Amino acid sequence: MDGNQTEGVKEFVLAGFSQSSSVESGLFVIFLFFYISTWVGNVLIMVTVASNNYLNTSPMYFLLGNLSFLDLCYSTVTTPKLLADFLDHKKLIPYDQCIAQLFFLHFVGAAEMFLLTVMAYDRYMAICHPLHYTSVMSRRLCCVLVTASWMGGFVHSTVQTILTIRLPFCGPNRVDNFFCDVPPIIRLACADTFVIELLMVSNSGLISTSSFVVLVTSYTTILVRIRSKEGRRKALSTCASHLMVVTLFFGPCIFIYARPFSTFSVDKMVSVLYNVITPMLNPLIYTLRNKEVKSAMWKLWGRCGLWKK
């Protein structure tokens, strides 16, 4: 099977959330607020980290700045099209744009999974090996690990995309979601997709599940190796924000990708959680629980004349 067989389908129809224009208008306002909040929060973190000498030289905050950038990219892959579709009853997306959306969704999503794993390793070194932390987690190594996260995401996404575009699509063309993703697209193929589904589930499911296990094991090891109650309390406070981000991001991804491509009624809401809500909540989770970031933000606002003591 080759890509020429996709000529039967020139565009897909996204199901969206509702057929009611009044409901969709209300959802447009809500999701626009989510998207603006995502941009404001993540850009604020990136600017704060870049403008503060201490945060900019700290491996933890360097990685946090990169996570914020990934959150912006991840949200932007799907949300602008979703907002436009709230105002467009047809909700059409050309085949090429659909495949591009699918590619970048998995590219950025997998890169974020790998980066969260890197951040867990960073916390392990900082808490369990503090004397060697600065020498091991150098800026050079951090840049290498961030680059490796992006490359891992690219390889993963390329595999997913190639497997998808090799399938023939001759109708129907209605995607049962508000964006193009592998599971709903695969269900529209005019061919037996059992083997392809197994390959994709083993690919996406293995990455998300194994990364989640590594992350939980890492944070558990940190807490077990610290004997004192005070030290454990501080470690738990430091890692709590990471654990919340990991749970919010990996939980829905495992639910969607680590199972056969069957449809559940809650799939759309789960997709909203990791595509729209989590990128918006990440800045709040990290800033509300982190005194250093909050202090740096107040100083930044003070320099900009937005806040005076």
C-alpha positions as CSV (number, residue, x, y, z in Angstrom):
1,M,0.0,0.0,0.0
2,D,1.3,3.5,-0.8
3,G,0.4,7.1,-0.3
4,N,-1.3,7.4,-3.7
5,Q,-4.2,5.3,-2.3
6,T,-5.2,8.2,-0.1
7,E,-6.5,10.1,-3.1
8,G,-10.0,8.8,-2.2
9,V,-10.0,11.2,0.8
10,K,-9.0,14.8,0.3
11,E,-10.1,16.1,3.6
12,F,-11.4,14.9,7.0
13,V,-14.4,16.2,9.0
14,L,-13.6,16.7,12.7
15,A,-16.5,15.7,15.0
16,G,-15.9,18.5,17.5
17,F,-18.0,18.7,20.8
18,S,-21.5,19.7,19.8
19,Q,-23.7,20.5,16.9
20,S,-25.3,23.4,18.7
21,S,-23.9,26.8,17.7
22,S,-24.8,28.4,21.1
23,V,-22.9,25.6,23.0
24,E,-20.0,25.9,20.7
25,S,-19.9,29.7,21.1
26,G,-19.7,29.2,24.9
27,L,-17.0,26.6,24.5
28,F,-15.1,29.0,22.3
29,V,-14.9,31.5,25.1
30,I,-13.8,28.9,27.6
31,F,-11.1,27.3,25.4
32,L,-9.9,30.8,24.3
33,F,-9.4,31.6,28.0
34,F,-7.5,28.3,28.5
35,Y,-5.2,29.0,25.5
36,I,-4.4,32.6,26.5
37,S,-3.7,31.4,30.0
38,T,-1.4,28.8,28.6
39,W,0.6,31.4,26.7
40,V,0.7,33.9,29.5
41,G,1.8,31.4,32.1
42,N,4.4,29.5,30.0
43,V,5.9,32.7,28.5
44,L,6.1,34.2,31.9
45,I,8.1,31.2,33.2
46,M,10.4,31.3,30.2
47,V,11.1,35.0,30.5
48,T,11.6,34.7,34.3
49,V,14.1,31.9,33.9
50,A,16.0,33.7,31.1
51,S,16.2,37.0,32.9
52,N,17.3,35.7,36.4
53,N,21.0,34.8,36.6
54,Y,20.4,32.2,39.3
55,L,17.5,30.4,37.6
56,N,19.2,30.6,34.3
57,T,22.3,28.8,35.5
58,S,20.4,26.2,37.5
59,P,19.8,22.8,35.7
60,M,16.4,22.4,37.2
61,Y,15.1,25.8,36.0
62,F,16.8,25.5,32.6
63,L,14.8,22.3,32.1
64,L,11.7,23.9,33.4
65,G,12.0,26.7,30.8
66,N,12.3,24.1,28.1
67,L,9.2,22.3,29.5
68,S,7.3,25.6,29.2
69,F,8.4,25.9,25.6
70,L,7.2,22.4,24.9
71,D,3.9,23.1,26.6
72,L,3.4,26.1,24.3
73,C,4.2,24.1,21.2
74,Y,2.0,21.2,22.3
75,S,-1.1,23.4,23.0
76,T,-0.6,25.3,19.7
77,V,-0.7,22.1,17.6
78,T,-4.4,21.5,18.3
79,T,-6.0,24.5,20.1
80,P,-6.0,27.2,17.3
81,K,-7.7,24.8,15.0
82,L,-10.2,23.8,17.7
83,L,-11.0,27.5,18.3
84,A,-11.5,28.1,14.6
85,D,-13.8,25.0,14.4
86,F,-16.0,26.4,17.2
87,L,-16.9,29.1,14.7
88,D,-17.1,26.9,11.7
89,H,-20.0,24.4,11.4
90,K,-18.2,22.3,8.7
91,K,-15.0,21.6,10.7
92,L,-13.0,20.4,7.7
93,I,-9.3,19.7,7.7
94,P,-7.4,18.9,4.5
95,Y,-5.6,15.5,4.5
96,D,-2.1,17.0,4.4
97,Q,-2.9,19.3,7.4
98,C,-4.4,16.4,9.3
99,I,-1.2,14.4,8.9
100,A,0.9,17.4,9.8
101,Q,-1.1,17.9,13.0
102,L,-0.8,14.2,13.8
103,F,3.0,14.4,13.3
104,F,3.6,17.5,15.4
105,L,1.3,16.2,18.1
106,H,3.4,13.1,18.6
107,F,6.6,14.9,18.0
108,V,6.1,17.4,20.8
109,G,4.2,15.0,23.1
110,A,6.9,12.4,23.0
111,A,9.6,15.1,23.5
112,E,7.8,16.3,26.6
113,M,7.6,12.7,28.0
114,F,11.4,12.3,27.5
115,L,12.0,15.8,29.0
116,L,9.9,14.9,32.1
117,T,12.1,11.8,32.5
118,V,15.2,14.0,32.3
119,M,13.8,16.3,35.0
120,A,13.3,13.3,37.3
121,Y,16.9,12.3,36.8
122,D,17.9,15.9,37.6
123,R,15.9,15.8,40.9
124,Y,17.5,12.4,41.7
125,M,21.0,13.8,41.3
126,A,20.2,17.0,43.2
127,I,18.7,15.2,46.2
128,C,20.6,11.9,46.4
129,H,24.0,13.1,45.1
130,P,24.2,16.8,46.1
131,L,28.0,16.9,46.1
132,H,28.3,15.7,42.5
133,Y,25.2,17.5,41.3
134,T,26.7,20.6,39.7
135,S,29.5,18.7,38.1
136,V,27.3,16.0,36.6
137,M,24.3,18.2,35.6
138,S,26.4,20.7,33.7
139,R,24.8,23.0,31.1
140,R,26.5,21.0,28.4
141,L,24.8,17.8,29.6
142,C,21.5,19.5,30.0
143,C,21.6,20.7,26.4
144,V,22.5,17.2,25.2
145,L,19.6,15.7,27.2
146,V,17.1,18.3,25.9
147,T,18.3,17.7,22.3
148,A,18.0,14.0,22.8
149,S,14.4,14.5,24.0
150,W,13.6,16.4,20.9
151,M,15.3,13.7,18.7
152,G,13.5,10.9,20.5
153,G,10.2,12.7,19.9
154,F,11.1,13.2,16.2
155,V,11.9,9.5,15.7
156,H,8.7,8.4,17.5
157,S,6.5,10.7,15.5
158,T,8.1,9.8,12.2
159,V,7.3,6.1,12.8
160,Q,3.7,6.9,13.7
161,T,3.2,9.1,10.7
162,I,4.8,6.7,8.2
163,L,2.6,3.9,9.5
164,T,-0.5,6.1,9.1
165,I,0.1,7.5,5.6
166,R,0.8,4.1,4.2
167,L,-2.9,3.2,4.9
168,P,-5.6,3.7,2.2
169,F,-8.4,6.1,3.0
170,C,-11.5,5.9,0.8
171,G,-14.2,6.9,3.2
172,P,-15.9,7.6,5.6
173,N,-13.9,10.6,6.5
174,R,-15.4,11.7,9.9
175,V,-12.8,11.8,12.6
176,D,-14.4,11.1,16.0
177,N,-12.4,13.8,17.9
178,F,-11.6,17.5,17.7
179,F,-8.1,17.0,16.2
180,C,-6.2,14.4,14.1
181,D,-4.6,11.7,16.1
182,V,-3.6,8.1,15.3
183,P,-6.4,6.1,16.9
184,P,-9.4,7.9,15.3
185,I,-7.6,8.2,11.9
186,I,-6.6,4.5,11.8
187,R,-10.2,3.5,12.3
188,L,-11.1,5.2,9.0
189,A,-8.6,3.2,6.9
190,C,-10.0,0.9,4.1
191,A,-7.8,-2.0,5.2
192,D,-7.2,-4.4,8.0
193,T,-5.3,-2.4,10.6
194,F,-4.8,-5.0,13.3
195,V,-1.0,-5.4,12.8
196,I,-0.6,-1.6,12.4
197,E,-2.6,-1.0,15.6
198,L,-0.3,-3.5,17.5
199,L,2.8,-1.7,16.2
200,M,1.4,1.7,17.2
201,V,0.2,0.6,20.6
202,S,3.5,-1.0,21.3
203,N,5.2,2.2,20.2
204,S,3.2,4.9,21.9
205,G,2.0,2.7,24.8
206,L,5.5,1.5,25.6
207,I,7.0,5.0,25.6
208,S,4.3,6.5,27.8
209,T,4.0,3.5,30.2
210,S,7.7,2.9,30.5
211,S,8.5,6.6,31.0
212,F,5.8,6.8,33.7
213,V,7.2,3.7,35.5
214,V,10.8,5.2,35.4
215,L,9.5,8.5,36.7
216,V,7.6,7.0,39.6
217,T,10.5,4.7,40.5
218,S,12.9,7.6,40.5
219,Y,10.8,9.7,42.8
220,T,10.1,6.7,45.1
221,T,13.9,6.0,45.3
222,I,14.5,9.6,46.3
223,L,12.0,9.4,49.2
224,V,13.3,6.0,50.3
225,R,16.9,7.0,50.3
226,I,16.3,10.0,52.6
227,R,16.2,9.0,56.2
228,S,15.4,12.1,58.1
229,K,11.8,13.3,58.4
230,E,12.9,16.9,57.6
231,G,14.9,15.9,54.6
232,R,12.0,13.7,53.3
233,R,9.6,16.6,53.8
234,K,11.7,18.9,51.7
235,A,12.2,16.3,49.1
236,L,8.5,15.6,48.9
237,S,7.8,19.3,48.6
238,T,10.3,19.6,45.8
239,C,9.1,16.6,43.9
240,A,5.4,17.1,44.5
241,S,5.0,19.5,41.6
242,H,6.8,17.1,39.3
243,L,4.6,14.3,40.4
244,M,1.5,16.3,39.7
245,V,2.7,17.2,36.2
246,V,3.6,13.6,35.5
247,T,0.2,12.3,36.7
248,L,-1.7,14.9,34.7
249,F,0.3,14.3,31.5
250,F,1.0,10.6,31.6
251,G,-2.3,9.3,33.0
252,P,-4.4,10.4,30.0
253,C,-1.7,9.4,27.5
254,I,-1.6,5.9,28.9
255,F,-5.4,5.7,28.8
256,I,-5.5,6.7,25.1
257,Y,-2.4,5.0,23.6
258,A,-1.7,2.0,25.8
259,R,-4.8,0.1,24.7
260,P,-6.3,-1.1,21.4
261,F,-7.8,1.6,19.3
262,S,-11.4,1.2,20.5
263,T,-13.7,4.1,21.2
264,F,-14.8,5.2,24.7
265,S,-17.3,7.9,25.4
266,V,-14.7,9.8,27.6
267,D,-12.0,9.8,25.0
268,K,-12.7,13.4,24.0
269,M,-12.6,14.7,27.6
270,V,-9.4,12.8,28.3
271,S,-7.9,14.4,25.1
272,V,-8.9,17.8,26.4
273,L,-7.1,17.1,29.6
274,Y,-3.7,16.4,28.1
275,N,-4.0,18.7,25.1
276,V,-5.4,21.8,26.6
277,I,-5.7,21.7,30.4
278,T,-2.3,20.3,31.4
279,P,-0.2,22.8,29.4
280,M,-2.2,25.6,31.1
281,L,-1.8,24.1,34.6
282,N,1.9,23.3,34.5
283,P,3.0,27.0,35.1
284,L,0.6,27.2,38.0
285,I,1.8,23.9,39.5
286,Y,5.5,25.0,39.3
287,T,5.1,28.6,40.4
288,L,2.6,28.1,43.3
289,R,4.8,25.5,44.9
290,N,8.2,27.1,44.2
291,K,9.4,30.1,46.2
292,E,12.4,30.8,44.0
293,V,10.3,31.1,40.9
294,K,7.7,33.3,42.6
295,S,10.4,35.5,44.0
296,A,12.1,35.9,40.6
297,M,8.7,36.8,39.1
298,W,8.1,39.5,41.6
299,K,11.5,40.9,40.9
300,L,10.9,40.8,37.2
301,W,7.5,42.6,37.6
302,G,9.2,45.1,39.8
303,R,11.8,45.9,37.2
304,C,9.1,46.2,34.6
305,G,7.2,48.6,36.9
306,L,4.2,46.3,37.2
307,W,4.5,45.8,40.9
308,K,5.9,47.9,43.7
309,K,6.5,46.9,47.3
